[in-house]
Every structure is written in structure tokens, then in C-alpha cells.
């Protein structure tokens, strides 16, 4: 089969196994491109943002990586890379255990595109909106590099490691998302993390008195700002997960920012600042500054770098403020 | 009357083209195919401004499947087009002035072959300095884009002595306003089918808003008599002014004649964005002053319009902007100076609102700023200065007496949204729970001219008759591009003739089958149709009743037209029914046609109502409109959401309630895009937003949940012109209403559209510190 891209004629291969796909890529070199849903690549080729390939290696035939499995033993959800964003959006398993991933994929593109686009493709693009959510979820990737075994790498390391970790031709097969259980915080906070920051408590918001031990509850959220309400590329995405004590102290917080062409990334300084701290108005301001400093945004025709940083900091701080307000 | 499905009742009619459009079965002209047809593609310039050193088509001619490769050497007639001044080359020979300029066209057996052959054409360019800033383009040392220089058109209107009058003003405000290069964003891109007939004639199936004008322009290019060309121009998948000028027609026609075969051309979205028209970006500088009591005294306007590479209707657009920068207000001292300037930024041209959108945004913003400076209610300020029924028009010309401006002013003043503003101001409305969400209400108004204006031929008319096969046949040279003219004609005809929709045959968009009654532009079609039918319906009724009278042996005075044919009327009106169940006309339309022996055709012919005063471009008929909106500004992001909107429209009787609501809703969505999102970004003369993944228009989730239309139907007694056009007024006042609402919400005056979120967003901790206590 062949398709046309502008003046180019592009061959399409439809391998049915992983090894065949791998072999085609090795033979085809840079001109051969793995394509899952093809929704993003197609626009890149049409817009000239990427050179149209000489060979499309269609991955639709590699069906075993199109599933969502709850692995209770490992305490993880395993999502095949060829699972469509729409399948994830409708998955009761994902909804029950990682609702922020539902929020993230629901905000991507439009229904017709979500039915084609895959989670693997979103990750392979590096700047996909789902990546911002997966990063705070501590997702791990299963990779295939042609060898007999499969490789495991944390999404964080895969993104941060650059080309030397990602290499060329590696196929993302699975995304493994650990499930976080609600655990009382006194056992969850390492002693080293500013326990003395947590002052003696007043009554909690819901009226349940807790005199000595702080009750922690976990939280997680994902926010996207697009250029319009729906079916829009992101300008800014942010996500956070962590625990908040009834007396206003944070623990185990992870925060990420992304959006546009920026690679989603963790906001380590802001996380360190927050963890183990009771947060008041002045520390919110400090946190805001740290987020802006930690944000690596890429400005374009539609939104400047500074604006993106400011919005990322605003969205994160606002949601934390709401959490504190209860 | 609040116009909606409920209030319209039985008059809420499914539009005749509705089911086919909703199901996708409707065939547009770009859906047409015929066996053996070729596919055309156009080579457009690589540079926004360059000299062409050489063009070589030899390789392209040898490419597989290629039937013809045409360049400037192959234009038999005038190598140029343009409704007013044909200064856009069909094919460039020496210079290219924008990246949409055509250099060659190819017909091949497949689209792919045509594209491949295009890549084989060699063009040697010598890039020239690019003119991107219209103000700099007017400087002496600027590169000159046309033999006559860089100025397309100038306007200069003044009355009184504004400079002196400013000295008497208690309040003066000066503002600079910028508006964006909006794209029409029709669903169907430009294209069509071009068929050389055996008779030697050429049939063009391609969208336009003025078939007879296309015929004239193609006749000039092809050096072919107009009668040898037939333009079929309807139905159209959206136009909004964007298909008013020629686009692919010259290439399709030339390729079809060169090859002797039917040729299809259909622009890709990228080709459409590159080559197509856009709304004129304008810079409006205004100085406006009033006395202590809020009476406007002086108003000074300077308009600079970026008209792009070629003329098309850039001149008339500037005329319209000039006229509408004064508004429905009494201002004794006025000076407006406008200039429309050639640049290499694409081509600006006709677009719903026609230059009014830009001026009205600036003028209404000025009034809000004056009100704020004086601590006055902005709506009261407008009332103090509102024109009266018999006042002259904005340019001092005689206009039809109108109470429209006052009617729409009162409607908005009493609207629930405006009352909510007053409650907000008194602190009676709960603010949103999040301290970064701010709500505000704003309103704006105007009177918008319809028709082409003084000095421009604006023929009206139409044809009505009984065809040989017994159909009541109405023919107009209008096009259906979604605005609902077919539904409007159907409703007018069924209501005036009392007939059934199945008795009708409506013929539009075909120069062989319709009389020339002008363009489907300038909010003119509804008025033209009404004026024509008011003349034609009594005449055809009389003829039909006379024939029926002879056949039935009853006096013609006792007969009238009705469903299916001519009926016997009773004194009280209605039909004398011998038996309710078998009630039928005395004589059917088919029987009448047989009795007549030949088709009956009556024509009406008139000029669109025009002011008697020689003020070029000045209008005589206006539609008044006002809108109030409630917005929410999210200070975390600067995003503006429109929560509720209310439109008052004084356009005379509502002919087609569903179409009316559709036009105001659709126009308002377009205006929301103009205010909040849309701008075709150019850098160094090259468009950067090439598709709808970067050029974003409002989607359904952006539209306000509340949408209310007050259709004011009362006209002054003896008004002869009936329903006014409403195709544009939905799109002209929403933007200034939104910016006024944003100002009300957060206290920031907006001078540039689309609204920059970066201008509105704040730093959260600052917001919290200022506005709320600790969490």
C-alpha cells in the first residue's frame, strides 16, 4: 500500500509482530517511522514540522499491546501503548485508580482523534498532555529494543535522560502506573522531612478533632489551559499528586508542568519546598516563585514563555490554595 | 419580541436545504465530478515579494498525465481580476506580491499528477524587500508595490471644526485600536467544476456571491462574450464575503478551454489560507470629546487599513469603516481620515461586517472610556447622544427615517443582563467563589448600512411566474451559502401567495436561469426579495385568478391563490369548502399552466434603495443593533468566557424566524472569535497559521449557554422597504460589548483584538493578598 503526502509517495508496511516492526525500522533507518494513531505525525508532515517519511510502519497490527490491565499483585495498572486515548477515557479501571489520567486524556483533541490516537504515541511525542499526568503518577515504561528481553525505565528518566536513554528505534510497549493507596501520613512522612514545621493543630475543617497525629489524605489533579475550551493544543499543563494533612502540611508531593512544545517535567525545587511544610499565604508566594523558576516553557506565536510559566504557577498554586481552604 | 423556537410557533420552519445538509447528502459544487474530467492545481509564489526572472514549464509538460500547463502567456484576454480594479494578475509575469500569487496552472488526470508536475516548474525569483507595515509602506522610501504607489484609497470626511471644539470639551479621550486579520473559515474551501460545452459555451460550477459579476470578470479574462459563459454558483458551503471575489475560477476556466475537457479544482485548506481573502487589519486612532453633561462635541478618527497585495473591495471596505466610525450619534464636529494601504500581507477584502466591525469596536470603546472618565453610566451616555428618527446619516446624507437605534437602546437597557450589571454595581450579586474569577457586563450598539451604498450600481429585482409544468417559479440571482435565502424566499412566497411549499420552484445561483438582481452581499437580499415579491405577487395572482375565472366561470374577484391552485374565497377569508375532507382548489396550478398554454414570467426591476445625496458609499437603509454580554475573566490565565448574551435587532418584520436566529447566533460566534481568538499571523509576509490546528475559531464549548434575541419588528408607518437584512449585524457589536464587560470585570481597557490573555492574567499570590484573606 502507498499513500501520498504532498508530492511524496509514502510506502506503508503493516507488520503483525513486534519483531517484524523492529526489523523494518532497522532496515528503513531515519526514513522509516513507526506510526500508531498517526494523528500528530500527520499534522507534522503536513505542516512541514517533520519530514514526511519514506516508509510508514503501521503498528495497528501489533494488537497485544492494546489493553488495560489491573495487576493487583504488583499494585499497578498496565496500559498497552497501542490503547487509544478514548479507551483510556472510558476505562472504569483507570477511573477508579488514576482519575487524573482520565482528566488528562479527556482534554486531548476531539473524540474522533482520541479514537485513533494512542497513549504510546502521546508519550513518544514527548510533549503529549498525558505525559504531564503520567509523570506525577510515577509511570514506568516497558521498552523494546530488538533484544530478547524487555527493558523497564521510569518515564521520568526516559524524558530527562535525553537521546542517550531514549536511543533511536526503541518502541514503547507498555505504561505501568503504580496505584497509590491512602496511608496515614505519620507512617508515610519520613522523619527527616520537617515534622517540626507541622504545628500543633487546631480543629480540622470537617470538625473532627485530631490532637496529636495529623490525618493525611491524598490528592491529585491535572489542569490544562488550551487556547480555547476544547479541541485545542495545550498552552500549559500541570499536574500534582501528594498528601495533605488536616493541619495544612504537605507530604509526598510531586508536581509537573508541560504544555505546548515543552517537555513535561517535574518541579523538584517546588516539591522540596512543599514537602513537610505547613503552608500559609507567604509560603504560597514563595512556592509560586519556585514553580516559575522551575518551569521550562517554550514560547511560540500564541503565548510567551513568561506567560506560560506564570500560568503554570497560578494553576498549581490556586489548586493547592483550594485544597488548603477545604 | 424575544425570538426563539417557542415564540415563533408555527413559523419555525425547517429550512428546505436543512435535511440534506445535516445528513451530508447535499452535493456542493466542489462535490461534482464528471467522467473524463481533469484535475487542476495552481502554482503559487514562494515569496511574498519578488521579481520573477524566469519561468520554465518544459519538465512539467512532459510529466505523466499532464494535459496543460498555463502561464501568463496563455491568457487570451485581460490578465487581471478584481471587482473594482482588476489589478490582481491571473498569472504573474514579472513580480509576485504575496505568497498566494499564481504563476502557473496545471491540468492533469489526477490530483497527484498535477501536484507532481507543479514541482517540476522552475521559477527563478529575485526576492524583493517585503512591505509588512502599512504605515511604513506610506513613507517615501518604501518599496512600491504598484505603479500607482502603495496607497489604494483615501477617505476624508469632516463637518464642523473639531480641533476648536475639543477646546470646549470637559472630557477628551484618545485611544488607539488594533483589529486582527480574521479568516472567513468556511467549511468548503474554494473550488468548482469547469465544463467546456459542445456548443462552444463554458459552464462554471463554482461558488461566488455575485454570479453575474463573475461572468463579467471571466469574460474579460477569457476574451469571450458574457453570454457564452454560464455561472452556476449555488449551493455554497459558507462564504461570509470570502468567495465574493474570483478565486480559482480563472484557472479552472482557462484550463478547461485549453484542454477541451472538464476540469475540477478544489483548494486544500493550506491553499485556501494562502490565497484567500482576510478581514482588513486596521489601526484606528480616535480622539473624542464631550461636555460636562455628556454631550459629544468632537470626534476625530484616523484609520489605517492593511489591504494586502491587491485592491478587490479594499476601497469600499474603507468607505464603510469611515461611515461607521461615527455611529448612530449626534456629533457636531467630526473629522475622519482613512487610508487603505497595499502591503505583502496576503489580500484583505470583503468579510461580513465589511469594515464596520473594526470601526464600531473603536468607537464604542471610546464612548465607554469617556463614560468612565466622567463617572457616567455608559449606556446613559449613548442615550444622551443618540440620533433621532429624522436625523441625517453619519456622513450627513439623507437616510430613511428610523427609530431603530432608540428601539435597540431601550431593549438593552431593559434586558436581564443589563439589569444584572446594575445589581452587580450595587453589590447585590454574589461573586464567584474563586477570587480569581471576575464577572462583568458590557454593551455596545450601532446602525449598520445595507446595500452597496451611493455611487455603486446595485440592481434589484426578480422573476416570478408559472412554469409549463405548473410550478410557481421564482428566480433570483442570489446564492445560498448557508444564510438561508432559499428558506426566506420559500416563506415569503408561501405566505404571500398562500400556496404550499411543494407548489414552488425556487431558482437561484444560475446566470442562465435568473434575471440579474445583484449580489448576495451587504445584507441586501432579503430587502430585494421583499421589494420584488411585493411587486410581483399581486401581478401573478391577478393573472392566475383571471385564467381561473375563465375556466371556472366565476368572477376573478371571488378567487385567490392557495395551496395547490386557485381557490374560491369567502368574505371572511379562507376557502369555501364544499366538503372539508375533499377540499381542493377550483383549479390546480398544473391545470392553470395547461390553460395558459405557455409559461408565464413576470419580472421586477429596480435599484436598491439609495440616498439621494451624492455621498459615495453612503447608505440609505440601516439595521440597528445592540448587544449586552456577561463575561467571566479568569485571572489565573487571562481567559475570557462569555456567559450570557442578549442581542436587540431592529430589522423590521421577521420573515424567517429560524434563519433570523441562525444569522444572529452565527454572526455573534464569528464576532466572539474576532474578539478572543482569531488572527492570521504573518511574519515577513508569510502566513503562519495555515490550518485549523493553529488558527482557532470558537467551538461549541466556547459559546455562551445563554443567548437571547429581541427582534424588534415595528417600522415607522408607511415604511416601504419591509424586512431589513440581518446577515451582518450579529457580528458587529459583540466585540466592543465583550471588551466593555472585561473592563467592568477587571478594570482593564482593551485596545487590541483579539484580547491578549497575557494582558489580563495576574500573579496568583498578589491576587490573594489583595482580594482575599488567608486560606
Interface residues (C-beta under 8 A of the other chain):
Chain A: X4 X6 X7 X43 X46 X47 X225 X227 X228 X229 X230 X231 X232 X233 X236 X280 X281 X284 X285 X288 X301 X302 X303 X304 X307 X310 X311 X313 X314 X315 X317 X318 X321 X322 X324 X325
Chain B: X112 X115 X116 X118 X119 X270 X434 X436 X636 X637 X638 X639 X641 X677 X681 X688 X689 X690 X691 X693 X694 X696 X698 X699 X700 X701 X702 X757 X758 X761 X762 X763 X764 X765 X768 X769 X774 X775
